[in-house]
Amino acid sequence: MGEGHIGSNGPQAPGALVRSVGRWPLLFTGLGAMIGSGWLFGAARAAALAGPASMFAWVIGSIIALSIAALATELGAMFPVAGGMVRYAQVTHGRPLGFLTACANWIAITSVIPIEAEASVQYMSAWPYPWAHALYRNGTLTPEALVIAGALVVVYFLVNYWGMRIFARVNAAVTVFKLFVPCATALTLLAVALHAGVHPMGPFLPYGASGVLTAVATSGIVFAYNGFQSPLNLAGEVRDPGRSVPFATLGSVGVATIVYLLLQAAFLVAAHPGAGGWASLDLASPFADLALSFQLNGIVALLYLDAFVSPSGTGATDMATSARLTLGMQRNGTAPAVFGRTHPLYHAPRPALWLSLIVSFVLLYFFRGWSILAGAISVSVVISYLMIPVCAVALRRRLPSHPRPWRLRGIAVIGPLSFVFASWLLYWACWPLSAEVILLVLACVPLYLWVRAKDPWRVHRDAVRTALWFPAYLIAIAVLSFAGSPQFGGRGWIAYPWDLAAVAAVALVFFRWGVAASLSNPDLECLIEPEV
């Protein structure tokens, strides 16, 4: 077998993808997915939940993201396939659990597409024109704004319609601009605000440590770091994936962390919380509003332009990623065959792209604001993370001698620790949001039974052994979230911080169960890729 694929089906096979993307364009896909609407709104939202301690929230978020990304990188370099994040679980735990976690990942990624369009239009509402102000009212987008957001989603679709080469070139140019604008904004605001004199920020922990942890889970921090998935999901179209995937995945997390810390520092120094504290700040376009207050007209103009460029670059990247996830689910046997088709000339998965476009329109209609979707997406992202440490450790046990182009040291510690981190994120999301997203994922079980209705009952019965632990785990976390401390929306039956210890203990038990429940002979056949 070649390193680029697991058992190629031969040249010019139906549904083939072309390995045409190098390491730097792949790095830009990760950065392009991370530096989107998260930088436009994340700092303000984090400050509202954690005050000046929001700096710690980004550090905690980066540590969690890096630990999970490192585990996923070993898997991505080992199995460089399209839609990798929805395929690893099927390798280790079979089709039912693979489908369940794939649904969580697909929901999380596909939901980002409309949210980026909404972010662009929400920033547009700060333009100095009456028609622009009318686009965003009472925390939601107006019908006119939804039309503009829908047009932007179509642009994301068209960038991907003619294949990965065109997308990679456009994305690389856009990402360079996307890095320049937030850095220039943060440095300028810091310089001007410090020159004017630092205002009193109030208590460092105005909402306690729980505010910091909730900020990590729901303010857009997890949402921002979710972009590390893009290089892994596009690995089926990458040259030399054993080197390119680690470079792009880990490198994008490192660069994004520097940018986001700089932005958070600039927001804290430049903003004036007033008597109501940080939670009372109400900025429709946070950095643009701050730049206007300091009469930084050049920065304001850049921000208005970047309000289209940054979210649109991320939206286009997530459109590409969503389509590859759909393609990966079809390769898993859990999506209709039509979604496995690619264009014979451009090799773009066009039916999968059409699905992402249609779902994006539906989400635009029902969720009409950035903050409305960001929290739910963050929790869905966390659920998709949960299988990564379990899969990585299980494969070390089941396939110890399988070639690993990139091997993570200390996986025996990092694996269970990352699972605890992800469990905390799920818990920090607060009741009832944590339970609502868990129920959404569990609702995919009937969908799986419908998709695989022709399978004999014996197949479903045998799958219970490898899959049962995961829904049991989700239910246990939901119960802990309900019974936990009031700081995280619970009933207070388990006091803070003992609730965090309880979540960690339960997570470790289920982690051991999950690894032990993995298939004795991992299903590598599901990774066979048709390839040109």
Steps between C-alpha positions, in 0.01 A plus 500: 500500500626847422525751777258733325204262524378180656465247218438705188226382270713579198547795269203718407269315738151644549494756777875556473677791664833647387795554735585853387532701826840575657588569862474880490157512329389237752625716788300789358185288499544447875572866566225606262251292698620638836533871418139569410209652686654374823744790505229754421278398794687248718702750705190703594301192589785354708543830686126511576522155663842519668615863510879552493546130581382427144871494411520177703195368315689519169807333653286216640322468167828481310639230732187290457494555122870419466472175699207377292657626176822311579307175543301566184822576313635152571178357357495738202859426400436128550177500296504798256147469363220737405283595798738336745328638810182303421685179415740420784222388737369248247849350471523434873138456613296405197233664289230599758732699726683634197169634370400655833823696543507583128158664536627719785801604296299563185245710689778705663691569178202558272344741750808721477428581135190715567643642821790652305260663257297633793817644655578694183153651483492576873823700464350672195226635728761734652551680168403870520188462284136468609441194281800327660377573854170335407669166431541403866232573758430363848782249477385338173542553127213648301357332186708732280812398689418133448487555124851648508623217724349248259686661209826466693433129560459460123843662454653246743337226294633631168858531629490123562299403194802481266724289717769509766774669296298816443376497859854460640634791294216732593516395866878560527468859376197568719667355811804729470263798506301342785816476711609854424176676598448357853869545583499860373174569686623356829840673490348837405233485770759399759730787404227765494324379816823474699601848386164636614540332839374163619152520652402304814406145398342404830556164669712252307246221565169688509292187432720244672697211357179347368458804274840425344409137442160585352673749271726223372199284413244749366651841416636387165844382618436133425313616191810691384746216558280249321676601178783255572270234354524639147847360414393160635179492298678610182784249547369288213611775259841574652845423365736334751233485774740344753679835522243748377217401739702548825653823368161648409293372793735589787641810329156653450414456871825669605464801269131545584576500873742792462247698295211441740700586812607824334140585411370424849767720658414783263128473576554504877726804483285697255149425628336686791264267689336773707295458815318193373821307456623299205173310466317825427703582188275489194704545183343388172839526325750484789834593342348742250317679783822524701694631201233763441523612862870573445433657155710237325326543167758300305461202733120532480516484118723192521262337747197562282682337210629215713153442641432352158839345436569320831163330546472432127839330493396284793160434345661382176740277694218347701296450184794294369532315831127431530495349152795274587327390818194403296729321256666321794162389637414358158831312498400367844176367356281734704396750230336444158727405212427824314711691755807297404506641148764749390524703180702308236710806409517718813471213752275710724234308701217704350198307637649536849553872437136540398392333825715742704351794310140391562556430871673838537194676361276314746722596795508862384124513515466351848806654674526871433802617696865414570464443875188285454691236307850533653420337834319201352773449240767505770330217688451295183870548428588363843295184441688446174829532691418226749584207272846630400689400819310170522579413137868596527562295816292207373704484179825504697368190676344324199752598229828561685721430198297689238709773328456839666666786306448722806495343848387690810714444807330456836173383348428285808462825698385743231225264379295471821583860597360626169183299557463665841557842338227434243265377774559817699426710192172318459419560867613865495250570222242511784163335543274490300712574189722198565198268522328653195797431273545150649134425419554631146786254450311207656209582267726383215461138617162451322653662192776239503248217532316643199820536292609144585149348502605215270768374738401178681421531871817304581710790367324751726523264799875450457550876474350562842813371677726759337252788498301480824756684711465823302128575545538382862780754542293783348209422731735492802640844411148637452402371847812655654425827321148501648617408851815713499580837647296814425811656344438273201121512503444192720272442797784523751489141623873471432689804628769685306784397445411141594279488193810540281668213685188286449498574125870409477450173689202400285692595185795278592269203565331541163833558327625163620172340397518664156854379433418148624187490280694569179506240224764229540564529127457865396294550185765631259289400201276803558799722424552373145513808279436519127782717369634635174 
